Amino acid sequence: MQNQIFYQQWSSPCGPMCIASLNDQLIMSDWIDGWHRQTIMKRFDRMLRPQWIEKETPIILKAIKELKEYFAKERRSFDLPVHLVGSEFQVKTWLALQKIPYGESRTYGDIAQEIGQSGANRAVGGAVGQNSLSIIIPCHRVLGSRNTLTGYGGGMATKKELLRIEGIFNSLSDTTQG
């Protein structure tokens, strides 16, 4: 039997997102036009062999409600059960991202050190870029060395806006790295 992933499109203030659930857990809050989307979808296909069904579920509705509260600056953390789909290294990285407090940032090197993989900055960057739970797992809070802005699945304008919402962007250099 195939895993059934239920999904809905939601128009966030920063662009369209796909919000999806599997077994009453959130599995995706991702940018529909994101540069990493095809890689994430291939990983889901390989690891879950899902059947995608457009359908509203209680967890999807709760996720949209909490995301709306986040964008309105009424929510700083999320209370959602999540299902992480990735390699052991990816999951370890994503769990470390969840520990970054609202309004703070970390570098890829900080995350590598957090997961006990000092020097694995590029590998951490790869895992961060494959996060399927944008905003919920705050990959937008990860910066390059010297706190420079780096790429983001939802685009640089979206990353800047998310950092502005949290009061982080104003304290950063506007230098963008690849």
Phi, psi and chi 1 to 4 in degrees:
 res  aa     phi    psi   chi1   chi2   chi3   chi4
   1 MET       -  137.0 -176.6  179.1  140.2      -
   2 GLN   -78.1  148.7  -75.6 -173.8  -47.9      -
   3 ASN   -69.8  135.5  -71.1  -56.9      -      -
   4 GLN   -99.5  116.8  -68.8 -175.0  -32.6      -
   5 ILE  -104.2  121.4  -64.5  178.7      -      -
   6 PHE   -95.7  141.1  -60.8  109.4      -      -
   7 TYR  -144.9  159.4   72.9   95.0      -      -
   8 GLN  -142.7  147.8  -72.3 -111.0  -82.5      -
   9 GLN   -90.0  138.8 -176.3  170.7  -37.9      -
  10 TRP  -130.8  134.0  176.0   60.3      -      -
  11 SER   -90.4   96.5  -65.1      -      -      -
  12 SER   -77.7  166.0   84.4      -      -      -
  13 PRO   -60.2  -18.0  -26.2   35.5      -      -
  14 CYS  -106.8    4.6  -71.3      -      -      -
  15 GLY   131.4  168.8      -      -      -      -
  16 PRO   -68.9  137.6   22.7  -28.4      -      -
  17 MET  -125.8  154.1  -62.9 -176.3   81.5      -
  18 CYS  -104.4  121.7  177.9      -      -      -
  19 ILE  -110.1  123.7  -47.8  -63.6      -      -
  20 ALA  -137.5  152.4      -      -      -      -
  21 SER  -132.7  154.5   66.1      -      -      -
  22 LEU  -138.7  122.1  171.3   68.3      -      -
  23 ASN    51.8   48.5  -60.0  -32.7      -      -
  24 ASP    62.2   23.7  -62.0  -39.0      -      -
  25 GLN  -126.8  145.1  -66.3  178.8  -50.9      -
  26 LEU   -74.2  130.3 -166.4   67.1      -      -
  27 ILE  -116.5  -18.4 -165.8  168.1      -      -
  28 MET  -153.7  137.3  178.5  179.4  -81.9      -
  29 SER  -143.8   84.3   61.0      -      -      -
  30 ASP  -127.7  154.1 -164.1   29.0      -      -
  31 TRP   -74.3  121.1  -53.5  101.7      -      -
  32 ILE   -59.7  -36.7  -71.2  175.7      -      -
  33 ASP   -97.7   15.2  -60.9  -35.7      -      -
  34 GLY   -65.9  145.7      -      -      -      -
  35 TRP   -65.5  -22.5   59.4  -93.7      -      -
  36 HIS   -97.9   -0.5   63.6  -78.0      -      -
  37 ARG   -57.7  -45.1 -177.9  142.8  171.3   89.7
  38 GLN   -62.7  -37.9  -70.4  -54.4  -44.5      -
  39 THR   -66.4  -40.5  -54.8      -      -      -
  40 ILE   -64.4  -44.2  -70.9  171.6      -      -
  41 MET   -63.6  -39.4  -62.9  -58.1  -76.5      -
  42 LYS   -63.6  -40.5  -74.3  178.5 -174.5  174.7
  43 ARG   -62.8  -44.3 -176.5  176.5   73.0 -121.3
  44 PHE   -60.5  -46.0  -80.2   15.4      -      -
  45 ASP   -59.7  -43.7  -74.2  -14.2      -      -
  46 ARG   -68.2  -42.1 -175.2 -180.0   71.6 -108.2
  47 MET   -90.2  -26.6  -63.8 -179.4   86.3      -
  48 LEU  -116.6  -24.2  -61.8  174.3      -      -
  49 ARG    48.3   58.6  -56.5 -156.5 -176.0  -74.6
  50 PRO   -83.5  160.6   33.9  -36.6      -      -
  51 GLN  -109.0  120.9  175.5 -173.1   12.6      -
  52 TRP   -91.4  126.2  -69.6   84.3      -      -
  53 ILE  -129.1  123.7  -59.2  167.7      -      -
  54 GLU   -76.5  110.9 -171.1  168.4    4.4      -
  55 LYS  -162.8  139.6  179.4 -177.4  174.6 -173.9
  56 GLU   -78.2  135.2 -157.2  170.8   74.4      -
  57 THR  -130.1  161.2   66.4      -      -      -
  58 PRO   -56.3  -39.4  -27.7   36.3      -      -
  59 ILE   -70.3  -35.2 -169.5   68.2      -      -
  60 ILE   -65.1  -45.0  -70.4  172.0      -      -
  61 LEU   -61.4  -41.2  -68.5  174.2      -      -
  62 LYS   -65.5  -40.8 -175.9  176.0 -177.8 -171.1
  63 ALA   -62.7  -44.7      -      -      -      -
  64 ILE   -62.9  -42.4  -68.5  170.7      -      -
  65 LYS   -59.6  -46.6  176.4 -174.7  178.7  -70.4
  66 GLU   -68.4  -36.4  -69.9 -167.5   13.0      -
  67 LEU   -65.4  -40.7  -75.3  164.3      -      -
  68 LYS   -60.3  -41.5  -74.4  178.7  179.1  177.2
  69 GLU   -64.3  -39.0  -67.9  168.0   -8.6      -
  70 TYR   -60.5  -50.3  170.1   85.2      -      -
  71 PHE   -63.9  -28.1  -81.0  104.2      -      -
  72 ALA   -85.0    5.7      -      -      -      -
  73 LYS    61.5   31.3  -62.4 -177.0 -177.5 -178.2
  74 GLU  -105.5   -4.1  -62.5  167.8   -5.2      -
  75 ARG  -138.8  135.4  174.4  171.6  -69.8  -81.6
  76 ARG  -112.4  -17.5  -68.0  176.4  166.0 -123.7
  77 SER  -143.9  165.4   62.2      -      -      -
  78 PHE  -113.8  143.9  -64.1   90.0      -      -
  79 ASP  -117.0   69.6 -178.2   30.1      -      -
  80 LEU  -132.4  134.5  -60.9  161.7      -      -
  81 PRO   -73.2  129.8   26.0  -30.9      -      -
  82 VAL  -119.4  153.8  -62.0      -      -      -
  83 HIS  -120.8  114.7 -179.6   88.5      -      -
  84 LEU   -93.8  127.6  -57.0  175.2      -      -
  85 VAL  -116.5  105.6  178.4      -      -      -
  86 GLY  -179.7 -176.9      -      -      -      -
  87 SER   -70.3  168.3   69.1      -      -      -
  88 GLU   -58.4  -42.0 -176.8  179.5  -22.0      -
  89 PHE   -64.8  -44.2 -177.8   83.8      -      -
  90 GLN   -60.3  -48.0  -71.8  171.4  -36.6      -
  91 VAL   -61.6  -42.6  169.1      -      -      -
  92 LYS   -59.4  -41.7 -165.8 -174.8 -118.7 -172.8
  93 THR   -64.7  -47.0  -60.4      -      -      -
  94 TRP   -63.7  -36.8  -59.5  -31.0      -      -
  95 LEU   -64.1  -37.1  -68.2  172.9      -      -
  96 ALA   -66.3  -36.8      -      -      -      -
  97 LEU   -61.5  -35.8  -63.1 -179.0      -      -
  98 GLN   -63.8  -18.8  -71.7 -177.5  -61.6      -
  99 LYS   -85.2   -9.0  -64.3  177.0 -175.6  176.3
 100 ILE   -74.6  117.3  -54.8  171.6      -      -
 101 PRO   -67.4  151.9  -17.6   29.6      -      -
 102 TYR   -52.9  135.6 -179.8   97.2      -      -
 103 GLY    83.1    3.7      -      -      -      -
 104 GLU  -124.4  162.6  -66.0 -175.6   23.3      -
 105 SER  -132.9  164.3   62.9      -      -      -
 106 ARG  -138.3  159.5  -59.6  -70.6 -175.7  -87.9
 107 THR   -94.9  167.2   65.4      -      -      -
 108 TYR   -59.7  -37.3  -65.0  103.2      -      -
 109 GLY   -63.2  -39.1      -      -      -      -
 110 ASP   -60.8  -43.7  -66.5  -24.6      -      -
 111 ILE   -66.9  -42.3  -59.4  -59.8      -      -
 112 ALA   -57.5  -44.0      -      -      -      -
 113 GLN   -65.5  -41.9 -159.5  162.7   21.1      -
 114 GLU   -56.6  -38.5  166.8   79.7   20.8      -
 115 ILE   -93.6    8.5   64.6  171.0      -      -
 116 GLY    77.0   27.5      -      -      -      -
 117 GLN  -127.8   50.2  -61.6  -73.9  -36.9      -
 118 SER   -48.2  135.4  -67.9      -      -      -
 119 GLY    89.2   -6.2      -      -      -      -
 120 ALA   -93.8   37.6      -      -      -      -
 121 ASN   -57.2  -43.8  -59.2   17.2      -      -
 122 ARG   -66.3  -41.4  -74.1 -177.2 -175.4  -98.1
 123 ALA   -64.4  -40.3      -      -      -      -
 124 VAL   -62.7  -43.4  164.3      -      -      -
 125 GLY   -58.1  -41.2      -      -      -      -
 126 GLY   -62.9  -43.0      -      -      -      -
 127 ALA   -67.6  -41.7      -      -      -      -
 128 VAL   -59.6  -41.7  168.5      -      -      -
 129 GLY   -68.1  -13.1      -      -      -      -
 130 GLN  -104.7   12.9  -67.2  -54.9  -52.4      -
 131 ASN   -66.5  122.2  172.9   24.2      -      -
 132 SER   -92.6   -0.3   65.9      -      -      -
 133 LEU  -117.8   58.5  -71.9  159.0      -      -
 134 SER   -52.7  143.1  -68.3      -      -      -
 135 ILE    72.1  -51.4  -55.8  172.8      -      -
 136 ILE   -59.0  -48.9  -50.8  -66.3      -      -
 137 ILE  -103.6  108.0  -65.6 -177.9      -      -
 138 PRO   -75.9   68.6   31.0  -36.4      -      -
 139 CYS   -67.2  -19.2   53.2      -      -      -
 140 HIS   -66.3  -16.6   61.1  -81.9      -      -
 141 ARG   -85.2    1.0  -64.5  179.1 -171.0  151.9
 142 VAL   -97.3  129.3 -177.9      -      -      -
 143 LEU  -121.3  165.6  -55.4  170.7      -      -
 144 GLY   -75.8  178.4      -      -      -      -
 145 SER   -59.5  152.0   60.8      -      -      -
 146 ARG    59.4   27.6  -63.0  179.9  -55.8  -83.6
 147 ASN    54.7   41.3  -71.0  -33.6      -      -
 148 THR   -92.3  151.2   53.2      -      -      -
 149 LEU   -72.2  136.9  -70.8  175.1      -      -
 150 THR  -124.4  178.8   56.0      -      -      -
 151 GLY   -57.2  162.0      -      -      -      -
 152 TYR  -151.4  138.5 -179.1   66.7      -      -
 153 GLY   -55.6  -31.7      -      -      -      -
 154 GLY   -90.9    4.2      -      -      -      -
 155 GLY    96.8  158.1      -      -      -      -
 156 MET   -65.9  -37.8  -72.4  -55.1  -66.2      -
 157 ALA   -61.7  -39.3      -      -      -      -
 158 THR   -67.3  -44.5  -62.6      -      -      -
 159 LYS   -59.3  -45.9 -176.6  169.6 -173.9  163.8
 160 LYS   -59.7  -41.8  -73.0  177.8 -176.6  179.8
 161 GLU   -65.0  -43.0 -178.9   57.4   25.1      -
 162 LEU   -63.1  -40.8  -62.4  174.9      -      -
 163 LEU   -68.3  -34.2  -66.0  173.8      -      -
 164 ARG   -64.9  -44.1  -97.0 -167.9 -152.3   96.2
 165 ILE   -54.2  -40.3  -72.8  169.7      -      -
 166 GLU   -88.6   -0.3  -62.9 -172.5   24.6      -
 167 GLY    77.2   17.2      -      -      -      -
 168 ILE   -90.8  -40.5  -60.8  170.5      -      -
 169 PHE   -59.0  -39.8 -176.4   71.7      -      -
 170 ASN   -61.7  -22.1  -63.2  -26.4      -      -
 171 SER   -94.4    1.6   64.5      -      -      -
 172 LEU  -102.5  160.9  -62.5  176.7      -      -
 173 SER   -74.5  143.3  162.3      -      -      -
 174 ASP   -86.0   18.7 -164.6   10.3      -      -
 175 THR   -77.7  124.8  -55.2      -      -      -
 176 THR  -102.2  132.3  -56.0      -      -      -
 177 GLN  -113.2  151.8  -71.9 -173.2  -15.3      -
 178 GLY   -50.5      -      -      -      -      -
